[in-house]
Amino acid sequence: MKALPQTVSAMIHSLWLWVAAVLLTCPTQLSCSQDFRHEHVIEGRTMGTYYRVILGDVTQTQARDAQKIITAVLDRINHSMSVFDPLSEVSRFNLIQSDTKFCASHDFAEVMRTSFKAYELTKGAFDPSLGPVIDLWGFGVKKADMDLPRESDVSEALEAVGLDKIHMDKQGCLFKSHPETRLNLSAIAKGYGVDAIAQALRDMNITSFLVDIGGDIYAGSPRPDKSPWKVGISTPHPQAGADDLMEILELEKQALATSGDYRNFFIKNGQRYSHIIDPSTGQPVRKKNVSATVKAETCVLADALATSMLVMGPDKSLALAKESSLFEVMLIFVNEDSQISVRTSPGFFSRDD
């Protein structure tokens, strides 16, 4: 093989030294002086679960700015809605008396507006005032006793339950009609967080993105290659891995939320008790469907309704989806022989519904 001319060899050597220097000084991008556009992932922990945001077409500078804003948004929402933070808004609201006015922040008020809407739509199946009952079963702030809660304690706690015991004026100020009424926003806060991040990205003129907080998802405009975002729906089994998927959906400017009774539960005396509580009885749900996935325009509504579908059961859930233009639903069932079946509302698999 002939040796390269000296000038060419010198040029290659110089180029290699330049690339090596760039990689040493800018290990995450090709050049410090050029801010190339690419897909970027931001992830971490929030609200007791993971979050993952994929930015479809951004510069490194945009990605850094987005990461700061996403962190700020999540910190703000956590400080507003976490029942595990004694200084949060929801914790302070839970301590007020029935004759006290509590003026909420914009975030808190928006979550409550959607809560009232979902409460009315589902005829009470979605009810974030279940705080006292959730605590009794050990799924809230207070740890459960070794024994199951007594029926008398559940009945007493239910006296304070009902979103009709909370009122909000046009300014976003809240009032209780029962002093023991307490909110637990865990069935809606993640969905609101997804929407808040999506809006923050749009405000930055970032439109191609996928936001995921613990399986609550919003997809923005398509990816840079114009392909839709693809989202998998997990197989409803406690040991199911990340790749065990029932369905893969294509999403564009839509939200998706899944609720299931197969991960957060405990077993007592051979009986399984789910964290999904029926507001009408104060008991964990024992309906046939084990997973509900809701598709809607906003994730805050999808999140609230996904929980409601498990409370309502399949027939009422599918009937409500058919009557309403606000959402579509997919229900997954597992029988005693571990066989899986699926029921959906008519437009669930349509991208244009």
N, C-alpha and C positions, 0 to 999 in steps of 0.2 A: 504494500500500500504506500502511495506517495505521501510524503510529509506535506502538510499544509504550508502555503506561502507564509512567510514571517509576518506580513501585515495582517493577514486573516487570523493567524494564530494569536497575534497580539490583541486583535479586536475581540476574539472570543474570550480570551483571558480577562480583558477589561470588563466585558459584559458579565462574566461569572462573578467577578469581584463586586460589581454593582448590585447584582441580584442578592449575593450573600449579605452585603451591607444592608440592603432593604429589609431582608428577612430578619436580620438581627435587631434592627431598630423599629420595624413595624411588623411584628409577627402575625398580626391578624388581617393584614391587607397587603396588596401588592406594592403600593407606593404611598408614602406619607403625604405626598403633594397632590395625589389624585384620589377623590372620594367616590369610588365606583359604586354603582347601584347593584344590589343583590338581595337575595332572600335572607332574612335574619330571624333568629329565634330568641325570645326572652322568656325565661322561666324561673320559677321559685315556689315558695310555699305561702299560702294565705288561707284564712278561714278553716284551718284544720285539714287542708288538702293541698293539692298542687295547682299551679296555674302555668299556662303555656300560651304565649302569643307569637304567632308567625306573621312577620311583616313581609308582604309579597315583593315589594320593589322599592327599596330604600337605600339611601347612602349610609355610610358608617356614622356620619354626624347625626342624621335623622334617627338612626337606631339608638344612639346614646341618649338623645333627647327624649325619645319615646320611653326608654327604660326608666328614666327619672320620673316622667309623668305617670307611668303605670304604677310605679312604687308609691308615689304620692296619692294616687286615686285609691289604691287598695288600703293604704294606711288610714286614709280619711274614712272609708266605708267601714273598716274594722272598728275604728274608734266610735263610730256611730251605732253599729248594729250587733256587736258581739256581746252576748249575754255572759261571756266568760271574762269580760273586762268590766270590773266594778265601777269604772268611771265613764263607761260608754253612755251614749244617749239612751239606748234601750234599757240599760241597767238603772239609770236615773229615773226614767219614766216609770219603771216597775215599782219604784219606791214611793211615788207620790200618792197622796190621798185622793179620795173621790171628789173633793171640792177644790182641787188644784188645777190650774191651767198650765200645760206644758207646751211651749212653742218649739216646734221641731225645726231642724235644719232642712235644707232643700232635699238632701238625700233621703232622710228619714220620712219626710212628708210624701215624697214620690213613691217610696215603698209602701206606705200606708194607703195611698190612693189606689195602687194596684191591688193591695190586699183587700180593700173594700170591694173592688170590682170582681175579684176572683171569689170572694165570699158570697156575693150575690149571685154570680153566674153558676156556682156549684151548689147553691142552696146550703151553704155552711160546711161543705166537705173540706174546703180550705179555710183554716181558722188559726191564725198565728197567736191568738190569745190562749192557746193551749199550754202556756208556760207552766202553770201549777201542776197539770196532769203529767206533762213530760218529765218534770222533776220527780214526781212520785215513782215513775217507772225507771228512773235512773239514766235517762237519755239527755238530761239537761245539765244545769249547773250543779245541782245537788246529787250526790251519789245515792243510789237506791239502797234500801235495807237488804239484809240477807234474804228476808222473806218477801213474797209478792205483796204489793199494796192491798190493804183491806178494801172491800167494796165500799164500806162506809167512808173511808178516806177519799176514794175516787169520787164518790157521789158528792162529798163536801167540796172537793176541788172543782168539780164541774159547775158548781153554783157561780163561780167567778169567770167561767169560760163563755165566750160568745163575743164576736166582734161587734155585735150590736150594743155591747156595754162600753164601747169606746166611740167617741164622737170627735170629728175634726172640723174646724171652721175653715172659711175660705183662705185665711192667712196661714193655715198649716198648724194651728194650735190644737192640741189634743186634750180631751177630758175623759175621765173615767166615771162610770156610774156605779162601779163596785170597787171597793178599796183593794181587794185581793186579786184583781185582774192583772195578769202579767203577760207580756209579749215574749215570744221566742220566734225570731225571724230566720231561723236556720233553713226553712223551706223556701225562702225567697231571696235572701241576701246575696247568694252566689250569682243568681241570675241578674240581679241589679248590678253587681260588680262587673259582670260581662258587658252589659249595656253601657255602663259608665266608661269602661276602657274603650269600647268601640267608638263612643262619641268623642272621647279625648283624641283618638287617632284621626278621626275625620276632621276635628278642629285643627290638626297639624297637617291637613291635606294628604293624609295617608289613607287610601281607600281600599287597597288590596291587603287583606289581613284575615286571620282566623284567631279568635279569642276563645280560650278553653279554661274554665275554672272547675276542676273536679268533675268534668263531664258535661257541664253546662256551657253551651257553645253559641257563638255568633260568627257567621261568615260574611265578610264584606264582599267587595267586587272580586271578580275572578283573579286568578294568579296572573303573573306577567305574560305567560304564554297563552292566556285566554281560557285555560282549562278551569273547570269549577273546583271548588274545595271539596274534598272527599272525607266523609266522617263515618267511622264505624260504630255500630251499636253492639255492645258486648253481649256475649252469651250470659244469661242470668244464672250464674253459679258461683258460689264463694271462692272456688279454686280456679275459676276461669282466668287464663292469662290475657295479656294485652292483645295477642293475636287471635284469640277465640271470639270471632265476630259472627253475629246473626245476620246483619245486613250492612251494606255500605251505601250511604246516601250522598248525593251531590247537592251542595248548598251554595246559594248565592243570595246575599242580602237577606238572610233568614237566620232564625234562632232555633236551637234544638236543646231540649233538656230531658234527662232520664232520671226516673226515681225507681228504686227497687227495694224489696224487703229481704234481700238475700245476702247482704253484707253486714248491716248493722243490726244485730239481734243478740238475744241470749236464750239459753235453754234452761228451764227449771222444771224439775219433776217430769222430764221427758217431753215437755211442751215447749214449743218455739215461740218466742215473743219478739215481734218486730218493733223497730223504732217508729214505724208509721202508726200514729194513733188516730182512731176514729173519734172525732169531736162529739158525736151523738152518744157515744157509750163510755168514752174515756178508756177504752180497751185497745190493745194493739190489733191491727186489721188482720183478718183471716179470710180475705177474699181469694178467689182462685188465681187471679193474675199476680205474677211476681215481679213484673217490670212494666213500666209505662214510659213511653217516649213521646214527647209532645213537640210539634213543630209550629212556630208562631212567628210573628213579625218582631217581637221583642223577647229577650231571654228572661226578663223578670216575670212576664206572664207565663211563658213556657215552664219555668221553674215551679211556679205556684200550682199550675194546672197538672203537672206531672205527678206531684204528690196527691192531688185531689183525685186523680183517676184511680189510684190504688185504694182510696177510701170508698169511692163510689161503686167500684166493681165494673165489670166489662159492659154489661148491657146499658147501664145508665151513662157510662163514659162515652161509648160509641154513639148513643142517641144524642148526647149533648154536642159532640163534635159535628154530627150531621146537621143539627139545628143551627149551630153557630158558624159564623164566617171567620172567627178569630183564631182557630187552631185546627190541627189535625193530630191524630193519635195512633200509635201502634202499641198494642198490648201483647205481652209474651206470657205464656202459661207453661208450667212444668207439672206433669201429673205424677202419680205415685211411682210410676215406672221410669221416671226421669225423661219421659218423652216430651219434646218441646213443640208447641203449636203457637201460631201467631194470628191475631185479628187486627185489622186496621180500619180506620175511617176511609171513605172513598178516595180522597185526594192526597193521602199521605205520601205516596211515591211519586207524585207529580211535582215538577219544579215550578209549574205555573199556576198552582192552586191558590 
